[in-house]
């Protein structure tokens, strides 16, 4: 590392969004209650020996941020800077970092597995028993600067330096890497019929990848008409508010693969009843921790139905970068809003109302 990069953040401050809860700092008081959203001036973080300090170009808002704000998934103590979908430029790296240097344009895998628990040692780091993640359990990228593990950073093409929007769009890599993991879990048979619940960013990405992975047909359902029509742009052959209105559809209205991208119990229960014999149901959407659904165990047994889930990222982040760089996804299909940092709360509320797909917050704007 050059001397110019060393200590770049020391003594400086930055603007950052903070989710705040009632009760003393460092406590879990207020868990389960909606957090307030504040814009604060905080010290620029200093990277540790194996970390990188990144000047944030863009950070995406997603369902996890909404859950954190609502208190559904409180896994951090006290206040939190959210934001785990990020792209930007490396400003400084720790003394032990190899292969990354100041000036590199990067995206960063926010997940920080411990690498020593039973799940990590079995190659399932996405199920780490001591789960940590940037923007979830540690300070995130809804700020002008963020510290991330250098090992999780993937360098973007140098040519993108002349295209700031492309660097912003790269914040899509994190949700795309989750969708790639979902497709990995499915082990999709060639020429399968697929049904996706939800036409938000993740539902559209899953539908797009299902088509690219060899599904013969992909149908998407969503009660929001402005959202569901967009699914045709990613290759869906049929869209409707509910599966009974889909046309075309399998004669029995049962699909080889059914994916829930909503986390809504009613959608999950309906989807479980739409899986064809020998088919697979994938729970991809994040449901509230208190959510419960009913299922028919005899139907699962008698039809040999597989019910599975997909959690975060596993060996899929770099592949998601490759897909984006290759132009496999059109960012304009997914990104509907680009807002400055001081409009983060506005973006989160619009997302909660279902008025957006992907909202990108641009701390430098």
C-alpha positions in Angstrom: 0.0 0.0 0.0 1.2 3.4 -0.8 1.9 5.9 1.9 -0.8 8.2 0.4 -3.4 5.5 1.1 -2.4 4.9 4.7 -4.6 6.5 7.4 -6.7 8.3 4.8 -9.8 8.3 7.1 -8.1 9.3 10.4 -9.6 12.5 11.9 -12.2 12.9 9.1 -15.9 12.8 9.4 -18.6 11.6 7.0 -22.4 11.7 6.6 -24.2 8.4 7.4 -27.7 7.2 7.9 -28.3 5.6 11.3 -31.2 3.4 12.4 -31.8 4.3 16.1 -33.8 2.5 18.7 -35.1 3.5 22.2 -32.9 2.7 25.1 -29.2 3.1 25.9 -26.5 2.7 23.2 -25.1 -0.8 23.0 -28.3 -2.5 24.3 -31.0 -4.4 22.7 -33.7 -2.1 24.2 -36.3 -1.3 21.7 -36.0 -4.6 19.8 -39.2 -5.2 17.9 -40.0 -1.5 17.6 -39.6 0.6 14.5 -36.3 2.4 14.4 -36.0 6.1 13.7 -33.9 7.2 10.7 -31.3 9.9 11.3 -28.6 11.5 9.2 -25.5 11.9 11.3 -22.0 13.1 11.1 -19.7 10.2 12.1 -16.0 9.6 12.1 -14.7 8.0 8.9 -13.9 4.4 9.9 -10.4 3.0 9.8 -9.8 -0.4 8.2 -8.2 -3.2 10.1 -5.2 -5.3 8.9 -7.4 -7.3 6.4 -10.0 -4.7 5.6 -10.6 -2.0 3.0 -12.0 1.5 3.3 -14.4 2.1 0.4 -15.8 5.5 -0.7 -19.4 4.5 -1.5 -20.7 5.1 -5.0 -24.1 3.5 -4.4 -25.9 1.5 -1.9 -29.1 -0.4 -2.6 -32.2 -0.5 -0.4 -33.8 -3.9 0.0 -36.2 -5.9 2.1 -33.6 -6.7 4.7 -33.3 -3.0 5.4 -37.0 -2.7 5.8 -37.0 -5.7 8.3 -34.2 -4.0 10.2 -36.0 -0.8 10.4 -39.2 -2.5 11.5 -37.5 -4.5 14.1 -38.3 -7.9 12.6 -34.7 -9.1 12.5 -32.8 -7.3 15.2 -29.4 -8.9 15.2 -27.3 -5.9 16.2 -26.8 -4.0 19.5 -28.0 -0.4 19.6 -27.8 1.9 16.6 -26.9 0.7 13.1 -25.7 2.2 9.8 -27.6 0.1 7.3 -26.7 -0.8 3.7 -25.2 -4.1 2.5 -25.6 -3.7 -1.3 -22.7 -1.5 -2.3 -20.2 -0.4 -4.9 -17.5 2.1 -4.7 -13.7 3.0 -4.8 -11.1 1.7 -2.5 -9.5 4.5 -0.5 -7.3 2.6 1.9 -6.3 -1.0 2.7 -4.9 -2.7 5.8 -1.3 -3.7 6.1 -2.0 -7.4 5.4 -4.2 -6.9 2.3 -2.9 -8.5 -0.9 -4.4 -8.0 -4.4 -6.4 -4.8 -3.6 -5.2 -1.3 -3.7 -6.4 2.3 -3.4 -8.1 3.4 -6.6 -9.7 0.1 -7.4 -13.4 0.1 -8.2 -15.1 -2.6 -6.3 -18.2 -4.3 -5.1 -18.1 -6.0 -1.7 -19.7 -9.2 -0.4 -21.2 -7.9 2.9 -21.2 -11.4 4.5 -18.5 -12.0 7.1 -18.4 -15.7 8.1 -16.3 -16.8 11.0 -14.6 -19.6 9.0 -14.3 -21.7 12.2 -17.8 -22.9 13.2 -19.2 -26.3 12.1 -21.1 -24.9 9.2 -18.2 -22.9 7.9 -15.9 -25.9 8.1 -18.4 -27.9 6.1 -18.4 -25.4 3.3 -21.6 -23.7 4.2 -20.4 -20.3 5.2 -23.7 -18.7 4.4 -25.1 -20.6 7.4 -22.4 -19.5 9.7 -23.3 -19.9 13.4 -21.6 -16.6 14.3 -23.2 -14.7 11.4 -21.9 -11.2 10.7 -22.6 -8.9 7.8 -21.9 -5.3 6.8 -25.0 -3.3 7.1 -26.8 -5.9 9.2 -24.6 -6.6 12.3 -21.9 -4.0 11.7 -21.8 -0.5 10.2 -23.0 -0.5 6.6 -22.7 1.5 3.4 -25.6 4.0 3.8 -22.7 6.4 4.4 -20.0 8.2 2.4 -17.4 5.5 3.5 -17.6 2.0 4.7 -15.1 -0.6 5.9 -15.4 -4.1 4.4 -13.3 -7.3 4.5 -10.8 -7.0 1.6 -11.3 -10.7 0.8 -14.9 -10.1 -0.1 -14.1 -7.3 -2.6 -14.2 -8.0 -6.3 -12.5 -5.5 -8.6 -14.7 -4.0 -11.4 -13.4 -3.2 -14.9 -11.0 -0.3 -15.1 -12.9 1.1 -18.1 -15.9 1.7 -15.8 -14.0 4.6 -14.3 -15.3 6.7 -17.2 -18.8 5.5 -16.6 -20.0 6.5 -13.0 -23.4 5.1 -13.6 -22.0 1.7 -14.4 -20.2 1.8 -11.0 -23.4 2.7 -9.3 -25.3 -0.1 -11.1 -22.7 -2.6 -9.7 -24.5 -2.3 -6.4 -26.9 -4.8 -8.0 -24.2 -7.5 -7.6 -25.2 -8.4 -4.1 -28.9 -9.1 -4.7 -27.9 -10.8 -8.0 -25.4 -13.1 -6.1 -28.3 -14.1 -3.8 -30.4 -15.0 -6.8 -27.5 -17.0 -8.3 -27.4 -18.9 -5.0 -31.1 -19.6 -5.3 -30.7 -21.0 -8.8 -27.8 -23.2 -7.4 -30.1 -24.6 -4.7 -32.8 -25.4 -7.2 -30.6 -27.5 -9.5 -33.0 -26.7 -12.2 -33.9 -29.5 -14.7 -33.7 -28.5 -18.3 -37.1 -27.4 -19.8 -38.8 -27.1 -16.4 -41.9 -24.9 -16.0 -41.4 -22.3 -13.3 -43.7 -20.0 -11.3 -42.4 -17.0 -9.3 -44.3 -15.2 -6.6 -43.3 -11.5 -6.5 -42.2 -9.1 -9.1 -39.9 -7.0 -7.0 -36.1 -6.8 -7.7 -35.5 -10.3 -6.4 -38.5 -11.9 -8.1 -37.4 -10.4 -11.4 -33.8 -11.5 -11.0 -34.9 -15.1 -10.2 -37.2 -15.1 -13.2 -34.4 -13.8 -15.4 -32.0 -16.4 -14.2 -34.5 -19.2 -14.4 -34.9 -18.4 -18.1 -31.2 -18.2 -18.6 -30.7 -21.5 -16.7 -32.9 -23.5 -19.0 -36.5 -23.2 -17.9 -38.9 -23.8 -20.8 -41.3 -21.2 -19.4 -41.4 -18.7 -16.5 -44.6 -17.2 -15.1 -44.6 -14.4 -12.5 -47.5 -13.4 -10.2 -47.8 -10.2 -8.2 -50.9 -8.2 -7.1 -49.2 -5.0 -8.1 -50.0 -4.5 -11.8 -47.3 -1.9 -12.4 -44.7 -4.4 -11.1 -45.9 -7.6 -12.7 -45.9 -6.2 -16.2 -42.2 -5.6 -16.0 -41.6 -9.3 -15.7 -42.2 -9.6 -19.5 -39.0 -7.6 -19.9 -37.0 -10.4 -18.3 -38.5 -13.2 -20.3 -41.7 -14.2 -18.4 -44.2 -15.8 -20.7 -47.2 -15.0 -18.5 -47.9 -12.6 -15.7 -51.0 -12.0 -13.6 -52.2 -11.0 -10.1 -52.6 -14.6 -9.1 -51.8 -18.1 -10.6 -55.4 -18.8 -11.6 -55.3 -15.9 -14.0 -52.1 -16.9 -15.8 -52.3 -17.6 -19.5 -50.5 -19.6 -20.8 -50.1 -22.0 -17.9 -49.8 -25.8 -17.5 -53.1 -27.6 -17.9 -53.3 -28.5 -14.2 -51.8 -25.2 -13.1 -49.0 -27.0 -11.4 -45.3 -26.1 -12.0 -42.1 -28.0 -11.8 -40.5 -25.2 -9.9 -42.2 -22.7 -7.6 -40.2 -19.9 -6.0 -41.6 -17.5 -3.4 -39.8 -14.1 -3.5 -42.3 -12.3 -1.2 -42.1 -13.8 2.2 -45.8 -13.4 2.5 -47.5 -16.4 4.3 -50.5 -16.4 2.0 -48.3 -16.5 -1.1 -46.1 -19.2 0.4 -49.1 -21.4 1.2 -50.6 -20.9 -2.2 -47.2 -21.7 -3.9 -46.8 -25.0 -1.9 -50.1 -26.1 -3.5 -48.9 -25.3 -7.0 -45.9 -27.7 -7.1 -46.1 -30.5 -9.7 -45.3 -34.1 -8.9 -41.5 -34.5 -8.3 -41.2 -30.7 -8.3 -39.4 -28.2 -6.0 -40.6 -25.3 -3.9 -37.9 -22.7 -3.0 -38.4 -20.3 -0.2 -36.4 -17.3 -1.3 -38.3 -14.4 0.1 -37.6 -13.3 3.7 -40.6 -13.7 5.9 -41.0 -12.1 9.3 -39.6 -14.3 12.0 -43.0 -14.8 13.6 -44.7 -15.9 10.3 -46.2 -19.4 10.1 -47.8 -21.4 7.2 -49.7 -24.6 6.9 -48.6 -27.4 4.6 -49.9 -30.8 3.6 -47.2 -33.4 4.6 -49.1 -36.2 2.8 -49.0 -34.3 -0.5 -45.2 -33.7 -0.1 -44.7 -37.4 0.6 -47.1 -38.8 -2.1 -45.8 -36.5 -4.8 -42.1 -36.5 -3.8 -42.0 -32.7 -3.5 -38.8 -31.0 -2.4 -39.2 -28.0 -0.1 -36.0 -26.0 0.4 -34.6 -22.6 1.1 -31.9 -20.3 -0.1 -29.9 -18.1 2.4 -27.8 -15.2 1.2 -24.6 -15.9 -0.8 -22.4 -19.0 -1.2 -19.7 -19.0 -3.8 -21.9 -16.9 -6.0 -20.6 -13.3 -5.6 -17.9 -13.4 -8.2 -20.2 -15.1 -10.7 -22.7 -12.4 -10.2 -20.0 -9.8 -11.1 -19.3 -11.8 -14.2 -23.0 -11.8 -15.2 -23.3 -8.1 -14.7 -20.0 -7.3 -16.6 -21.1 -9.6 -19.4 -24.4 -7.6 -19.8 -26.6 -10.5 -18.8 -28.9 -8.2 -16.9 -30.2 -4.8 -17.9 -29.8 -2.5 -14.8 -32.5 -0.2 -16.1 -35.1 -3.0 -15.6 -34.3 -3.1 -11.9 -33.3 0.4 -10.9 -36.2 2.8 -10.6 -34.8 5.5 -8.2 -31.4 7.2 -7.6 -31.5 9.3 -4.5 -28.9 11.3 -2.5 -28.1 10.2 1.0 -30.3 12.7 2.7 -33.3 11.1 1.0 -32.7 7.6 2.3 -35.8 7.6 4.5 -37.9 8.7 1.5 -36.5 5.9 -0.6 -37.1 3.3 2.2 -40.7 4.4 2.7 -41.4 4.3 -1.1 -39.9 0.8 -1.2 -42.2 -0.2 1.7 -45.2 1.1 -0.2 -44.4 -1.0 -3.2 -43.8 2.0 -5.4 -40.2 1.1 -6.5 -38.1 -1.8 -7.6 -34.4 -1.1 -6.7 -33.7 2.2 -5.0 -30.0 3.3 -5.2 -28.8 5.8 -2.7 -25.8 7.8 -3.9 -23.8 9.2 -0.9 -21.6 11.3 -3.1 -24.6 13.0 -4.9 
